[in-house]
């Protein structure tokens, strides 16, 4: 295309040219599936258009158009930015500045996502010195068009100024920060194939630091320099090609720049690779599971090879005199790293595969393994077979790792990353990279287990005592705490095999304990913990802790303080290890309350209703005296309250409500009081008003409109017909604006209850992306309680805005009375339990219709 034609109609002709070439390259990729060919083709298409536009701009001759970043590297993903540098021989005059502006505008008009800078060589050097990102971008600079001599001058200045050591430190520090952002794991269920640990960016970091140090620009060159083996170079090229392929398909499927393998794209991306679901029912494996397991294995390999390569590059950049100190016949310490005595150490002495991890836990001064050792260990994992696992020496070594005073988590993670843990525990290998579609786990099964072990270890560390002070206090006095790590290791190992994973895991744990000669008492504890690792959270979050029968039944389950403490610690570590979103202060309080109440019962303390009633009333009265309340001021209100009220409310809550209501017992107007929750999260809201059939629904409707989440509700009716209801609610902005929010709730909710307007129709709020991808079939379970006085209503469904109000609306329509509501949110899943009664529930036909309408309200 001649420049004159370009000036006549630049935008439409160039746009059509670029669009046609881009479409042709993408069509070819859909046919042949060759990622490098597409990336190169897209780059060449853009090169041609940019060169035409650059020449037509008629800039001064000492100007160059330079590709930088990924585009400079010579590859362009379908929706990636086109990063360019317009390199000037001198600062532009007004005419040149105008031409530059027109050129940049033209490039945007062509539909290119341009990232541009306009600089002289001096300015490039100054920016590179100040900003590691600019320095990295210029490292991959490539001339697209223009003054060759000017570009060469930039290259020479840049190479002369490059401090390879400083660049290495900066890029590896940057990588560590990026890994921390992704929880230092490649095994999140929705990884970023570019930025997550083990992804494309990690591969790019290696090539950047190698290029800066003049050690090579490709995997083949790194192998030639002896930094990796030819086989490792082949693996890296293979993994890089696989990640590029996935990233291309993500861009094309979403029609935008998207690097995250989120749930709703995993199946369609898997199907473009020809992967399909297999099996059915509980044994079905989705196409996405096959794709993601491949991804995780590739990311694991990249992580290992990345560590080896960076260590070898560091050794080249920072040569040190070798200081070798023998550890034993098999291992030597070299400059703070553990090294094998011979290349075939692991083959000659297979038990050294575990011994090396024992040494690293017992020698915290050792910084890691040498690259040679990591490579040898990676290849030696196949020595672990049945005979290896049955060898008493190896079993003793594995126990020493679990019993190590420090370094356990690092050891287990290294063992898992290198495939050693899965070969020593074959059933652990089955869950490596296994996804979990339960809407609240955000890690694969093996990584969740690693997180639970990590959480348990943090309880023992003084620097983390502020995080869970009660857990830290309990574990400090727990004998043989390493048994808790064994339970953590096995608690989810049975997943994916069909059947109850707790039962399957307990069988595995018992076999492990027997094989490793644990005592009968310790074996029973580990088996109990794996079998019942979900029991404590279920009781705390779904049952009425004010019911002595509930506490007695749980006390019989745990039997003694040792089992109770161990189960509490495992439960906290387990919930914290599912997702950062699942744990909250309310769940922490429920679990701690259950622990303390049960401990009192196990210790022989009376737990009768009369005893609890007396204790709470005395504590509440003491609190009120501290606030200067008259000695008899509480009597008018308390005379209207029954035993159930005092058993369901903490003494602190009783005192607060009494102070607020003692002079408003017969109030004609609604009373609404709110305060910061004593547990430190959200607000506690008390509503006192003449009872009305639709009260719960009306309150839920108000909170729903305000986007408040209800964590808990205690519903109580006084002897003289007033509702005294307490809600725990939370919302994102409480921490910043809690005073304003408290005033708003007290004023607005009071008006809502006074106006008595018609209830608005329930609105089915929009589901989250995750819930749309993995919808839950709603369930409703209605059954009488043990005393036959009330019904327990349990529901499970995808969480969504307005869900609780939809349930409340159905309760109102059927005149079902609510006594308590336990709202449990597990990520994107809700499992709520209500204590209800009502005449309609005593008729089987009406009960069926009630459940049918509830199911309809829960549907997406």
N, C-alpha and C positions, 0 to 999 in steps of 0.2 A: 504494500500500500504506500503510494508516494506521499511525501509530506503535504503537498498541496491539497490532495483529497482529504487528508487528515484535518487540515485547517477548515475545509469547507464543511465537513460534517463529522467531527471527530468522535462524538459520543456514540451515535447510533452504530456507525460502522465498526468501531473498536469493540463496542459492547456485544454486537452480534458475532464478531470474530471470536471473542473470548468465550462467549456462551456456547458457540458451536464446538470449539475445541474442547472445552470442559466437558460437555455432554458426551463427546466421542470417547474421551479417556475414561469417564465413569462407566459408560456402556461396555467398554473393553474390560474393565475391572470386574463387572458383574459376570462377564463370560469366563475370564481366565483366572480371576481371584489372585492376581499378582500385585501385592501392595507396593513394592518398590517401583514397578512400572507406572502405576497410577501417580504416585508422589512425584516421580521424575517428570511425567507427562504434564501434570498440572503446573509444575514449576516452569517448565519450558514454555507452556502456553502463556503464562503470566510474563515470563521474560520477554517474549516477543512483543506483547502489547505494551509493556513498560518501555522497552527500547524505542518503539515507534513514537510513543507519546513524548519520551525524553528528547528525541531528535527534533520532533516538531516544535518543541518549546523554544528551540534556538537559543539555548543558554550559552554563556561564554565558553570558549574552548577548554579552559582549565577547570572543568566541572565533570564530576563522575557520578553515575547512578550505581549505588552499591546495595546489594542484598545483605541483610544481617539477620541474626537469630536463626530460627528454623528455615526460613526462606533462603538465607545466606548459606545454610548448610546444604542446600540443593534439593530440599524436599518440601512439598506443600500439601497439607491435608485439605480435604474439600472445603472446610469452612474456617480454616485458620487465618490469622492475620497475615498480611504481607508486610513484613518489616523492612523498610528501606532507609538508607542514608543518602542524602544528596550532599556529596562532598564538594566543597568549594575551595578554589585556589586562593580566594580572598573574600573578604566580606562584601556582600552584594550592594550595588548601587540601587537607586529607586527603580530603574527600569528592570533590572535583573530580579529584584524583589517581587515586582508585579508578575513577571513571567513565572517565578517559582510558585507564587500563590495560585496562578492559573493552572499550572501543572498539577499541583496537589488536588485542586478542586476537580480537575478532569479525572484524575485517578479515582476519586470518590464517586464521581458520576458514573464511572464504568461499573460500579457495584463492587469494587474491591474494598476489603476491610484493611485500610492502610494504617500502618503504624510508622510514622515518618519523623525524621529529624534532619535538620539542615545545618551543617557545621563545617568549619575549616578543620584542617589537621590539628592545629593547636587546640581548638575547642574539643575535638574528639579526645585528645590526650588528657585534657583537664577533666572532662567528664568521666573518662575511664578510670582515672586515678581516684575520683571521689565516689564512684558508684560501681560496685562489683557487677551489677546487672548489665551496665553499659560495657564494661570490660569483657564480660562473657559474650555479649552480642557481637562485639567487634572481633572476637576470636574466630568467629565463623563468617567474617566478611567475605563477600564474593562480588567481583566486578560484573555488573549487568551490561553497562554501556558507558561510554564516555572516555575520559582522559586516563589512559593506562599508566602513564608516568606518575600522575597524581595519586592514583590508587596504590601503586608500588611504594611511593614515598610514605603513605600512611602505614602500609604493612611493615616497612622497615622501622619506622618510629615506634610502632606498636610492639614489634618483636623485641626491640632494644630495651623498651621500658618494662617489659613483662617480668615481674618477680614471681617465678613459678612457685616458690615456697609459700609466699603470702597468698597467692591465688589458691593453692591447695588448701591452706587453712581456712580461707574464706568460704570456699565451695563446700567443704566437708562440714563446716559449722552450719552453713545454710541448709545442707541436707539433713543434719540432725534436727534442726528446728522444724523442717517440713515433716519429718517422720513423727515428731512429737505431736504435730497438729493432727496426724492420723493415728494417734494412740500407739505409735511405734509398731503397728501391725499391718501386714498386707492382707489380713484375713477378715476385714470387715465385710459384711454381706453386700455392701454397695460400694466397692472400691473405685477409686479414680485411676484409670489405667495409665494416666500420664504422671500424676503427682504422688500417688500412694507408694509406700515402701515397696520395693521390688518391681516398680513400674518403669515406664519409659524414661522418666527424668533421672532415675538412678543410673541407667545406662549412659545417658548423656553426660552426667557428672564425670563418669570415668573417662570418657573420650575428651571432655574439656580439659581435665587436669593433665591427661596424658599429652594432649596437643600442646598445652602451655609449657610442658616440660620437655617438648621435642622428643617424646618417647614413641609417638605413633599417632596416626589419625584414624585407624581402623582396627577391628579385632584381629585381623590377619597380621597387621604390623606389630601389634602388642604380643602376639604369639611368637613372631620372628625375633622380637627382643627378649623373649624368655620370660615375660611377665605372666603369661598364662600358657597352658598347653594348647596344642592344635585342637584337641577334643573340646576343651573349654571354650575356645574361640568359636568352634562350630555351634556349641550349645548357645552361646551368647547371641550369635547371628540368628539362630532359630527362634529364640525367645523374643528378640527384638522384632523380627518379622511378624511373629504372632501378635505382639502388642500393637504394632502398627496396623495390622489387619483389623483387629478389634476396634481401634480408634477410628479407622476409616469407616467401618460399618456403622459405628455410633453416629458419626457425622451425617452419613447418608440417610440413616433411618430417622433421625430426629430433625434432619434438614436444618441443622445449626451446629455451632461449635459446642459439642457435648463430649466430655471425657469420662463421665461417671457411668458406671455400669449399674444404674438404678434398677430396681426390681421390674418396673413395667417395661423395660427394654430388653431385659435379659433373655426372655423366651424368644421374641422375634429375632434378636441377634443370633441366638443359638440356632434357630431354624435356617438362617442364611448360610450357616456352616453345614447344613444337612443333619443336624442333631434333632432328635425327636423324643418325646416322652415314652417311657416303657413301663410295663406293669400296670397295676390298677389298685384302687383302694389305698390302704395304708402302705402298700409296697410299691406304689407308683413313684417313679423318679421323673421329674420334669426335665424337659430339654435344657432348661436353664441350669439345672444342677450339674449336668454333664459339662456344660460350657464353663461354669464357675470352678468346678474341680480342676479342670485343665488350667484355668487361669491361676488358681492358687498354687498348683505344683510349679508352674512356670515362674511365678513371683518368688516362690521359695528358692528355686535354683538361682535366680538373679540375685537374691539377697546374699546367698552363700558366695557366689562368684564375685559379687561386688566387694564383699569384705576382703576376699583374697587379693583382688586386683588393687584395691586402694592401699592395702598394706604393702604390696610390692612396689607400687609407685612411690609411696612414702619413703620406703627404704632407699629408692634411687635418689629422691630429692633431699633426704636428710641422712646421708651416710654417717654411721657411727662406728666407733671401734667395737668389735664384737666382744662382749663380756659374757662368757658362758660359765654357768655354775651347775654342775651335775645335781639332779634331784634324786635319781636312782638309776638303775641300769637301763631303764626304758625312756626316761625323760630328762631333759636339760632345760634350765632356764637361760634364755638368751635375751639380754637387754630388757628384762621384765616380761618376756613372753615365753610360754612353755613350748618346747620343741621336742620332736621325737629323736631318739638317739640314732635310729636307722630308718631308712625308707620303708622297710618291711616290718617295723615294730609291731603294728597292729595284726599283721598276719602271723608273725612268730609267737606273739603273746596276745591272743584274742581278748583276754580280760582287761587289757590296757585300754580298750575302747571305753570302758566304764571308769577305769582307774584315773584317766586324765580328768574327768569331771570331778571325781573325789578330790584330786590334788588341787583343782582350781577353787573348790569350796573351802578347802583347808588352808589355802594360801591366798588370802585376799589381796596380797601385794602383787600377784600375777595379773597383768593387764589383759591377757587374752592368749590366743594361740598364734603361732607363726603361720604364715600362709602355707608353708610346706606341710605343717601339721593338719591344718584345716582340710587341705586337699586330700591328704592321705586318709584322714578320718572319714571324709565324705565318701570315698571309694571303699573304705573298709567296713561300711555298715552291713554288708552282706555276710560278714563272719558271724553275725548274730542269727543263730538258728535254734532248733529245739535243744540240741546238746548244750549250746551256750546258755540258754535260759534255765536249764536244769542244773547247771554247775553251781555248787554251793558257794564257790568263791565269787562268782558274778552276782549271785543273790545277795551276798553280804555287802558287796560294793554298792549295789543299787540302794540298799537300806542306808548305807553311810551317806549317800547323796541326799536322801530324804531327811536324814537326821542332822544334816550339816547346820551349824549355827549361823552361817552367812552364805550368800551366793546360791541358794536353792533355786530361786526363780530364774536367774540367769542360766543356771545349769540345765534346768528342764526346758527352757526355751531353746537353748542351743541344741539340746538333744532332739527336740521336736523338729527344729529347722533342718537338722542334718539327717532326719529319718531314723535316728537311733532309738528314740523313745517308742516309736511305732513298731519297730522291729523287736524290741524287748517286751513290749506289751502289745501283742498282735491285735487285740480288739481296739486299742487306741488308734492303730493305723487305719482302722475302718472308719473312724470318725474324723480323720485328718482331712480338712477341706470340705467337710460335710455341712451343707447349709441348713438353716433352721427357719421355717416359714411360720413362726408363731406370733409374729408382729411385735415382739418385744425384745428378742435377742438380736443384737446387731453384729455378732461375730459368728464365725463358724464354730462348730462344737468344740474342736480341739483348742481354739483360741479362747473361747469362753472358759474352758477349764483352766487354761493358763492364767486368765484374769482372776478366777476365783482363788487359785493358789497364791497369786500375787496379793490379793486383798487380805487373805489370811496372814500372810507374812507381814504385811504392813501393820497389822494389829500388834506385832511383837517389837516394832521399831520405834524407839523413843522420838525420832524426828517426825513420826506420823501420829503420835499419840493424841494430838489436838483434833485429828479427823474423827476418830471414834473412841473417845476417852473410856466409855464403859466397856467396849470390847477389849481395849488395851489393858484395862484393869483385870478383866476376867482371864485373858489368856496368860497374863503374867504369872498367875497361880495355877495354871493348868498343867498337870504332869503329863509327860510324853506328848507334847503338843504336835510332834511330827505325825502322830496318828491322824490329826485333823487334815494334814496335807495328803495323806493316803486317801482319806474319804473324799476330799476335793478332787483328787485325780480320777476317782472312779464314779463320782456322783452322776455324771451324764454319759458315761462310756457305753451304756446300753442303747443309746438313741440310734434310730434308723434300722433296727433289727426286727421291728414288729414286736407287739406285746408291750408290757409295762417296762419302761427303761429303768425304773428304780429297782424292780425285782431282778432284771437281767444284770444290772450293774452290781447289785449286792452279791449275786452269785460269783461274778468276776472278782469282786473284792475279797470274798471269803476264800476263794481259791488262791489268790495272791497271798493273803495272810498265812494260809496253811503252808504254802510253798516256801515262804520266807520265815517260817517258824515263829510267828507271833504267838503270844499266849492266847489262851481261850478267851480271857477277859478282853484283851485288846481287839481280838478278831470280832468278838460280839459287838463291841463299840463301833468299829468301822462299818460292819454290816448294818447295824442299826441306823447309822447316819446316812448311808447311801439309800437304804430302804425308805427312810422317812424324811429325806432332805426337803420335801415340799410340805410336810405336815404342819410345821410351826407357822409358816406364812399363811397357810390356809386357815388355821384356827384364828390367828391374830386378825386377819383381814376379812374373814367371812362369818365368824361366829361371835356371839354376845359374850364379851369377857366379864360382864357383870353377873353372869349366870354361874352359880357355884358348880352346877353339874358339868358345864363345859370345862371349867378349870380342873375339876376332879378327874374327868376323863383324860385330859391332856397330861395331868400328873401321873396317872397310871401308865400312860404310854411311855413317858420318859423315865419313870422309875426312880431316878435319883439325881442329885445335883450334877454329877459328872456328865451324865447323858444330856441333861437339860442345857448345861453350859456349852457343851460341844455342839449341840444342835442349834443353839442360838448363834454361835459364832459362824457356823457353816451357812446358816440361813442369811445372815447379814452379808457375808462375803459373796454368796450366790446371787442375791438380788442385785448387789452393787456390780456384779460382773456381767449382767445381762445387757445393760445399756445405761448411759449416763442419765437418761430421761426417766427411768423406772423408779429409782430410789428417791424418796423425799422424807421430810421430817415427820410427816404424819405416819408413814409406815414404820419409821424408826421408833416412834413413840408406842405404836401398837405392839411391836415385837418386844420392846423393853418392858412395857406393862405386863405382857403375858409372862415374860421371864420372871419378873419380880413377884407377881401374884403366885405363880406356880412354885417358886422357890420357898415362899412362906408356907404353902401347903405341904411341900415335901419335908419342910423342917418341923412339921407338927403344929404349926400355928392354926388356930381355928379359922375356918372360912365360911361360916354360916352367914346367912343374910343379916341376922341380928347383930353379929359381931362387926360386919362391914358397915352396917347402918350407923352403929354407935361411933365407930372410928371416924367415918367421914363427917358426921355431924359435929363431932368435937373439933376436928381440924378446921372445918368451915367456921365455926364459932370463934376459934382462936384468931383466924384470919380477919374476921369482921371486927373483933375487938381492936386489932392493930389499926384498923381504918376508922376507929372512933364511933362505930355504930352502937346505938343504945342496946343495953343488955337484953331487952325483950323485943327489940324491933323486928326480929325475924319471925316471931311466933305467928303473926297473922298469915304470912305467906306459907310457912312450913306446915301449918295446920291443914292447908289445902293440897299438900303433896304427899304421895304415898311412898312406900318402900322402894318401888321400882325406880322412881326418880333419883333417889339418893344412891342407889346401886349403879345407875348408868352414868352418873356424873362424878367427876373428880371433885375433891373438896374445894380446890381453887375455883372451879366453875360454879359450884353451889354458892360460895361466898360472893363471887362477882355478881351473879344473878340476884342474890338476895339484896345486896347493896342497891342494885338498880331498881328492884321491884317491890321492896318492902312497904313503900308508901303508895303503891299503885295496884294493889291486889285486886281491886274492883274497878279498875280503870275502864271508862267507856270508850276510850280511844286506844288504838294499837300502840304498843310500846316496842321500839326497835333499838337495840343497843349492839354496838360492834366494838371490837378491840383487836389489837394484834394478837395472834394466837400465842399462847404460852409456850408452844413447842417451837416457836421461831420461824414458822412458815405460814403465810396466808393470814386470814382473818377469821375470828370467831364471831358469829352473828347470832344474837338471841332475839326471838320474836315472841311477844306475849300479847295475846288478843283473844277475844271471845271466840270460841271454836266455831268453825264453819266447814262444810263438807269439802270445799275445793281449796282449802288453805295451802296444803303442800304443793299442789299444782300451781297455784298463784305465785307462791314464793319461787318455785323452780322457773316459772316463766320469766320472772323479773331477773333472776341471776342469768338465765339463758340470754336475754336481750343484752345484758351487760358483758357477755362473754366471760363470766366467772365460772370456774369449775368447782363443783360441789364434791368435797372429799369424804364428808361424813355428815349424817343427819341423825339427831336424836329427837324423836317426836314424843311429847308427853301431854296428857290432858289432866288438868287439876280436878279436884273433887267438885269444884263449883263451875266446871264447864269452860275453863279457859285453856287455850293451847299454849304450852310453853315449849317452844321448839328451838333447837340449837343446831347451827350449821357451821361446818368448817369449809371455807371457800378460799380459792386462790386465783390469782390473776397476775400477768406478767409484770405489771407496773406497781405492784404493792410496795416494793422496797423504796421506790422513789417518791411515791405520792400517797402514802398510806393515810395521812391525816385527812387529806381531801377526800379520799375514797371512803373512809369511815363516815365522815359527815354526809357524803352523798348517799350512802346506803341507808343511814338512819333516817334521812329526810325522805328520799324517794320511795323506799319500801314501805314506810309508814303511809305515804299518800296512796300507794297502790292498794294497800289493805283497807284503807278508809273508803276509797272510791267504789269498791265492790263492782267494778265494771265486768263485762263478759270476758271469759277466758279467750285469749287469742288462739287460733288453730295452730297445732304443732307444725313446725316447718322442718323438713328433713334437711339438715345442714349438709354442706358439701363434704364428702369423704376425703381423707388424705390420699395422696398418691399411693402410699403403701397399702392402705385398706382397699383401694380400688383394685390393686393388683392381686391381693390375697384376701378376697372376701370371706368372712366367717358365716357359716350357716347359723342364724340366731337360734338359741335354745331357751326354753322356759321350763322350769321345774317347780311345781307347787306341791308341797306335802305338809301334813300336820307336824307340829313340833312334838317333842317327847311327852309333853304334858297334855297335849290335845286341846290346848286353849287357843293357840294361834296357828297360823300357817307360815311356813318359811318359803318365800318366793325367791328363786335364784334365776338370774338371766345372764346370758353371755352373748356378745355381739361386737361388731366393729364399732369403735368409738367414733362419734361424730357430734358436732354442735347440735344441741336440742334433744339429745337422746333421752336424758333423764326427765325432761319435761314431757316428752312423748309418753314415757312410762307413767308419769304422774297423772297425765290426762286420762289414761285408761283407768287408773285406779279411781279417779274422781267419777267417771261415767258409771262405774259399777258400784259406787259407794263402798269401796274397800278402804278400811281404816289402816293407816300406816303407824307403826310403833317405833321402828328403827330402820335406818337405811345404812348399809355398809357398801360404800362405793369404792371399788378396786379397779384402777386403771393400770393395765400392763402394756405400756407402749401404745399400740393402736387397738388394743383389745380391752373391753370392759367386762368384768365379772362382778355383778352387783347382787347383794343379798338383802331382802326386805323381810321384816317381821310384820305380818298383816293379819287382819281378821275382817269379817263382814258376813252378813247373812247370805249373800250371793254365793259364797264359797262352800256353803253347806249343801248346795244342790249340784249334783254331778253334771247335769246338762248345762247349767249356767256356768259352772266352773270350766267346762270345755270351751264354751264360747268366750269366756274371759281370757283363757290362755291363747285362743286363736287370735283374738284382737290384739293381745300383747305381742304375739309373733309378728303380726302385720305392722305394728308400730316400730318394731325393731328392724324391719327389713330396710335394706339400702334404698 
